[in-house]
Amino acid sequence: MGIIGQIILGVLMIAGGILLLKNNYQVSNNMRISFAEQHLGSGGSYLAWKVLSILLILAGFTVMFGFYDNVLAFILSPLTNILNPDK
């Protein structure tokens, strides 16, 4: 993906996250997450949608600025160390 594609995809992800964060009340009332409601109690869907929207915004910034591969390598490093211990 070229630099223009990264910028466009990042901006779209950030815009989607901001819209989700702005309309969180409507989204959480219409699209409940049963796992969150069961384990986080009443209002769990509201919290889960907030967290997902903030993660989407952060992921959009990493894609837009081009260091998403470094972030993914850091997050998945325990799994890669298990699979390839000699590195």
matplotlib code that plots the C-alpha trace (Angstrom):
import matplotlib.pyplot as plt

x = [0.0, 1.4, 1.6, -1.6, -3.4, -2.2, -3.3, -6.7, -7.3, -6.0, -8.3, -11.3, -10.5, -10.2, -13.4, -15.2, -13.9, -14.9, -18.4, -18.7, -17.6, -19.9, -23.0, -22.0, -25.3, -27.4, -25.0, -24.9, -28.7, -29.3, -26.3, -25.8, -22.7, -24.0, -20.5, -19.9, -23.3, -22.8, -19.3, -19.2, -22.7, -25.3, -23.9, -21.2, -22.1, -21.7, -18.2, -17.2, -18.3, -16.3, -13.2, -13.6, -14.0, -10.9, -8.9, -10.1, -8.9, -5.5, -5.3, -6.1, -3.3, -0.8, -1.9, -1.8, 1.7, 3.0, 4.1, 1.3, 3.7, 6.0, 3.0, 1.7, 5.2, 5.4, 2.0, 2.5, 6.1, 5.3, 3.7, 6.6, 9.0, 7.1, 7.0, 10.7, 12.7, 16.1, 15.8]
y = [0.0, 3.4, 6.4, 7.9, 4.7, 4.7, 8.3, 7.6, 4.4, 6.1, 9.1, 6.8, 4.7, 7.9, 9.3, 6.0, 5.9, 9.5, 8.9, 5.8, 7.7, 10.6, 8.3, 5.8, 6.1, 5.2, 2.4, 0.8, 0.9, -0.7, -3.1, -4.7, -6.8, -9.7, -10.7, -7.2, -7.0, -10.4, -9.8, -6.1, -5.7, -3.1, -0.6, -3.0, -2.5, 1.3, 0.8, -1.8, 0.5, 3.4, 1.2, -0.1, 3.3, 4.6, 1.6, 2.3, 5.9, 4.8, 2.1, 4.8, 7.0, 4.1, 3.3, 6.9, 7.5, 4.1, 2.4, -0.1, -3.0, -2.0, -1.9, -5.2, -6.8, -5.5, -6.7, -10.2, -10.6, -13.1, -15.4, -15.0, -15.8, -19.0, -20.1, -19.2, -19.4, -19.3, -15.7]
z = [0.0, -1.0, 1.2, -0.3, 0.5, 4.0, 4.6, 3.1, 5.1, 8.3, 7.8, 7.2, 10.3, 12.4, 11.0, 11.7, 15.2, 15.9, 14.5, 16.6, 19.6, 18.9, 18.4, 21.1, 22.9, 19.9, 18.8, 22.2, 22.5, 19.1, 18.9, 22.3, 23.0, 25.1, 26.2, 27.6, 29.2, 30.9, 32.2, 32.8, 34.1, 33.1, 30.6, 29.5, 25.8, 26.3, 27.7, 25.1, 22.2, 23.7, 24.0, 20.5, 19.0, 20.8, 19.6, 16.1, 16.3, 17.6, 14.9, 12.3, 13.5, 13.3, 9.8, 8.7, 10.0, 8.8, 12.0, 12.2, 11.4, 14.3, 16.7, 15.5, 15.8, 19.4, 20.3, 18.7, 19.9, 22.6, 20.0, 17.6, 20.4, 21.2, 17.6, 16.8, 20.1, 18.4, 17.1]

ax = plt.figure().add_subplot(projection="3d")
ax.plot(x, y, z, "-o")
ax.set_aspect("equal")
plt.show()
